[in-house]
Amino acid sequence: QVQVVESGGGLVQPGGSLRLSCAASGTIFSINAMGWYRQAPGKQRELVALITSGGSTNYADSVKGRFTISKDNAKNTVYLQMSSLKPEDTAVYYCHVRVTASGNYWGQGTQVTVSS
């Protein structure tokens, strides 16, 4: 079994920054990819950023140049540094982990609210 726990959400003013963290624990041989998704009220969940085991990254067009995804392999942890935040970034952010020979796991989500 694998547990995924996010942290770092909160309320921030437009133009501000936040850093999200996500740690995976449990029976993990290796991780194929880790990523962040978000879901705003009334909208579908969408990919924000993804990082593979090899370090390749992929970003949604709406966050390119503002968000940076990174990882610490030793800690099975992925980070999302968010800068120049906009009100439209407001959503619940979910961490996703793809574990080799195990499956896909999701965190409970952390709320990010961008408002003045």
WOTA-V588230 format. One record per residue. RES is the residue in three letters. SS is DSSP state (a for helix, b for strand, c for the rest). OMEGA is omega in whole degrees, 0 to 359 (* if undefined). Layout:
# WOTA-V588230
res=(RES,RES)
ss=(SS,SS)
omega=(OMEGA,OMEGA)
This chain:
# WOTA-V588230
res=(GLN,VAL,GLN,VAL,VAL,GLU,SER,GLY,GLY,GLY,LEU,VAL,GLN,PRO,GLY,GLY,SER,LEU,ARG,LEU,SER,CYS,ALA,ALA,SER,GLY,THR,ILE,PHE,SER,ILE,ASN,ALA,MET,GLY,TRP,TYR,ARG,GLN,ALA,PRO,GLY,LYS,GLN,ARG,GLU,LEU,VAL,ALA,LEU,ILE,THR,SER,GLY,GLY,SER,THR,ASN,TYR,ALA,ASP,SER,VAL,LYS,GLY,ARG,PHE,THR,ILE,SER,LYS,ASP,ASN,ALA,LYS,ASN,THR,VAL,TYR,LEU,GLN,MET,SER,SER,LEU,LYS,PRO,GLU,ASP,THR,ALA,VAL,TYR,TYR,CYS,HIS,VAL,ARG,VAL,THR,ALA,SER,GLY,ASN,TYR,TRP,GLY,GLN,GLY,THR,GLN,VAL,THR,VAL,SER,SER)
ss=(c,b,b,b,b,b,b,c,c,b,b,b,c,c,c,c,c,b,b,b,b,b,b,b,b,b,c,c,c,c,b,b,b,b,b,b,b,b,b,c,c,c,c,c,c,b,b,b,b,b,b,b,c,c,c,c,b,b,b,c,a,a,a,c,c,c,b,b,b,b,b,b,a,a,a,c,b,b,b,b,b,b,c,c,c,c,a,a,a,c,b,b,b,b,b,b,b,b,b,c,c,c,b,b,b,b,c,c,c,b,b,b,b,b,c,c)
omega=(182,176,180,184,178,174,172,179,178,180,181,179,175,183,181,183,174,175,176,176,179,180,176,180,180,182,184,175,175,182,178,184,174,182,178,174,176,179,177,180,178,181,178,176,183,177,175,181,183,174,182,179,179,178,177,182,177,183,169,181,185,182,181,180,180,182,176,177,178,182,174,185,183,182,185,185,176,182,172,176,183,180,180,184,181,177,180,173,179,183,166,182,182,175,178,181,176,185,180,176,181,178,182,182,181,171,182,180,177,185,172,180,179,186,176,*)
